[in-house]
Amino acid sequence: MPSALEWPQPIADLAQRLEDQGIATWSHGEDLQSALRPTAARETGSATRALTHSLLCEADATSLLAVLPRAVVTARRAHRITQATAAGPVDLIPLDDRPIETRLLDFGLAPFAFAFRPRTSAWCDPLAARAGFEAGLLAPATAGPNPFELAPRRFWIAARLLAEHALEPTAALLALARAALPDALDRLPAAAPARRELSRILAAPAPAKGLAWLRESGVSDALFPGLDPAGELRIARLAPSKPG
């Protein structure tokens, strides 16, 4: 694994504690994304938000709670458990009896379709999604139905990933998004959730890429009719904000 993946010690200790109990624990999500493709914000020293730490665990929720009795169930049917640490909350995703390869495809977007297990230095990357992400592409990752139809929030997640990592959407991803939007629009998070996502996009190193995705996928026209695309270029020309 690239040396760039350096967990805060409390999170490394948590992963080791789980592994010592026989629970295979995989790094997943933003930790890996930031390690494999450092954002412009990290490179320039501009302000960044705190990462969301996420671990995939080869166990069920009952087993995780037996090891971590102070963890809190934070998703329906115990699909996510959150453990407080000195480095902030850590989301633990129990795999139950499902193969990790299958679970990775469920996330629908390629940057979430690979994982790394520090204990054994092993990668799990069933679609070779890591290579595309490192090359600067945002692709779909699914073996089933259209990921945007299943979870319309992925329109916003895709926009944020594009903005945070200066990615380009693949033609396949755009085609899936456009096909899904008419049926997904009524379930697309709006109002306060949409404002939160827009704030994250605008604060990212490449906000214009996220805004362009919203326009090209049809979200902007549906939610913000009459929005001027020239705003993307103006935002792209703004200098990055500096901390403090």
C-alpha positions in Angstrom: 0.0 0.0 0.0 1.3 3.5 -0.7 2.9 5.1 2.3 0.4 8.0 1.9 -2.2 5.9 3.8 -1.4 6.9 7.3 -4.3 6.4 9.6 -4.4 8.4 12.8 -3.1 6.1 15.6 -6.6 5.7 17.3 -8.0 4.4 14.0 -5.0 2.1 13.4 -5.5 0.8 16.9 -9.2 0.2 16.3 -8.5 -1.8 13.1 -5.8 -3.8 15.0 -8.3 -4.5 17.8 -10.8 -6.0 15.3 -8.2 -8.0 13.5 -6.9 -9.4 16.8 -10.5 -10.7 17.4 -10.5 -12.5 14.0 -12.4 -9.8 12.1 -10.8 -9.0 8.8 -10.9 -5.2 8.5 -10.5 -3.3 5.3 -9.8 0.4 4.7 -12.4 1.9 2.4 -13.7 5.1 1.0 -12.2 8.5 1.6 -9.0 7.3 3.3 -8.0 5.3 0.2 -9.2 7.9 -2.2 -7.1 10.6 -0.6 -4.1 8.3 -0.4 -4.2 7.2 -4.0 -5.1 10.5 -5.6 -4.1 13.4 -3.3 -6.4 16.4 -4.0 -5.3 19.7 -5.1 -6.3 21.0 -1.7 -3.7 18.8 0.0 -1.1 19.7 -2.6 -1.5 23.4 -2.3 -2.2 23.5 1.4 -5.7 25.0 1.0 -8.4 24.2 3.6 -9.9 20.8 3.5 -12.7 19.1 5.5 -12.1 16.2 7.8 -12.2 12.8 6.2 -14.9 10.3 6.9 -13.1 7.2 8.1 -14.8 4.0 6.9 -13.9 0.3 7.6 -15.4 -2.7 6.0 -15.6 -5.6 8.5 -16.0 -9.3 7.7 -18.4 -9.9 10.5 -22.0 -9.3 11.4 -23.3 -6.4 13.6 -23.7 -8.6 16.7 -20.0 -9.7 16.5 -18.8 -6.1 16.1 -20.9 -4.8 19.0 -19.5 -7.7 21.2 -16.0 -6.4 20.5 -17.0 -2.7 20.6 -19.8 -2.4 23.2 -19.8 1.4 23.1 -20.3 1.6 19.4 -23.6 2.9 18.2 -25.9 1.6 15.4 -26.3 4.5 12.9 -28.1 2.9 10.0 -31.3 0.9 9.6 -30.9 -2.9 10.2 -27.4 -2.2 11.6 -26.0 -1.8 8.2 -23.6 0.8 9.7 -22.1 1.0 13.2 -20.2 4.1 14.4 -17.3 4.0 16.9 -16.1 7.1 18.6 -12.3 7.5 18.7 -9.8 10.2 19.7 -9.4 10.9 15.9 -13.2 11.3 15.4 -16.0 8.9 14.5 -15.3 5.8 12.4 -18.0 4.1 10.4 -17.9 0.3 10.5 -19.8 -1.5 7.8 -20.5 -5.2 8.6 -20.3 -7.5 5.7 -22.4 -10.2 7.4 -22.1 -13.3 5.3 -21.6 -11.5 2.0 -18.3 -11.7 0.0 -16.5 -8.4 0.1 -16.3 -8.3 -3.7 -20.1 -8.3 -3.9 -20.5 -5.6 -1.3 -18.0 -3.3 -3.0 -20.1 -3.4 -6.2 -23.1 -2.3 -4.2 -21.6 1.1 -3.7 -22.3 1.8 -7.4 -19.3 4.2 -8.0 -15.8 3.1 -8.8 -14.0 5.1 -6.1 -15.8 3.0 -3.5 -15.3 -0.3 -5.4 -11.9 -1.2 -4.0 -10.6 -1.8 -0.5 -7.2 -2.5 1.3 -6.5 -4.7 4.3 -3.5 -3.4 6.1 -3.0 -6.5 8.2 -2.2 -8.6 5.1 -1.4 -5.8 2.6 -4.1 -7.2 0.4 -6.2 -5.4 -2.2 -9.8 -6.2 -3.1 -10.6 -4.6 -6.4 -13.0 -6.8 -8.4 -13.5 -4.4 -11.3 -9.9 -3.0 -11.4 -11.6 0.3 -10.4 -8.5 1.6 -8.6 -6.6 2.1 -11.9 -9.3 4.2 -13.4 -9.6 6.3 -10.3 -5.9 7.0 -10.2 -6.1 7.9 -13.9 -8.6 10.6 -13.0 -11.8 9.0 -14.2 -15.1 8.6 -12.3 -16.8 5.4 -13.6 -19.8 3.3 -12.5 -19.2 0.1 -10.6 -22.1 -2.2 -10.6 -23.1 -5.7 -11.5 -26.8 -4.9 -11.3 -29.4 -2.2 -11.9 -28.6 1.5 -12.6 -26.9 2.8 -9.5 -28.6 6.2 -9.7 -32.0 4.5 -9.9 -31.2 2.5 -6.7 -29.9 5.5 -4.8 -30.5 9.0 -6.3 -28.2 10.5 -3.7 -25.4 9.2 -5.9 -26.0 12.2 -8.2 -24.7 14.4 -5.4 -22.0 11.9 -4.4 -20.7 11.8 -7.9 -20.6 15.6 -8.1 -18.6 15.8 -4.8 -16.1 13.1 -5.9 -15.5 15.0 -9.2 -15.0 18.2 -7.4 -12.8 16.9 -4.6 -10.5 14.8 -6.8 -10.6 16.7 -10.1 -12.0 13.7 -11.9 -13.7 13.4 -15.3 -16.9 11.3 -15.6 -16.9 8.5 -18.1 -19.4 8.4 -20.9 -20.9 5.3 -19.3 -21.5 7.1 -16.0 -23.2 10.1 -17.7 -25.4 7.7 -19.8 -26.6 5.9 -16.6 -27.2 9.2 -14.8 -29.3 10.7 -17.7 -31.3 7.5 -18.1 -32.1 7.4 -14.4 -32.9 11.0 -13.7 -36.6 11.1 -14.9 -37.6 8.3 -12.5 -35.2 9.2 -9.7 -36.0 12.9 -9.6 -38.7 12.7 -7.0 -36.3 10.8 -4.7 -33.3 13.1 -5.3 -32.3 14.7 -2.0 -33.2 18.4 -2.2 -33.6 21.4 0.2 -31.2 21.2 3.2 -29.4 17.9 2.0 -28.8 19.5 -1.4 -27.5 22.7 0.1 -25.0 20.7 2.2 -23.8 18.9 -0.8 -23.5 22.1 -2.8 -21.5 23.6 0.0 -19.0 20.7 -0.1 -18.7 20.9 -3.8 -18.1 24.7 -3.8 -15.4 24.2 -1.1 -13.6 21.5 -3.0 -10.4 22.0 -5.1 -12.3 21.6 -8.5 -15.8 22.8 -7.9 -16.4 23.5 -11.6 -16.2 19.8 -12.3 -18.9 19.0 -9.8 -21.1 21.7 -11.1 -20.6 20.6 -14.7 -21.7 17.1 -13.8 -24.9 18.4 -12.3 -25.6 20.3 -15.5 -24.6 17.5 -17.9 -26.6 14.9 -16.0 -29.7 17.1 -16.0 -29.9 17.7 -12.3 -29.3 21.5 -12.5 -32.0 22.0 -15.1 -34.4 20.0 -13.0 -33.7 21.7 -9.7 -32.4 25.1 -10.7 -34.0 26.0 -14.1 -32.4 28.9 -15.8 -29.0 28.5 -14.1 -26.2 30.1 -16.1 -23.5 27.6 -17.1 -21.0 30.5 -17.2 -21.0 30.4 -13.4 -18.9 27.3 -13.6 -16.1 29.1 -15.4 -16.2 32.0 -13.0 -15.9 29.6 -10.0 -13.1 27.7 -11.7 -11.1 31.0 -12.0 -11.3 31.7 -8.3 -8.2 31.3 -6.3 -8.2 28.4 -3.7 -9.1 29.5 -0.2 -6.3 29.4 2.4 -6.6 28.1 5.9 -7.0 30.5 8.8 
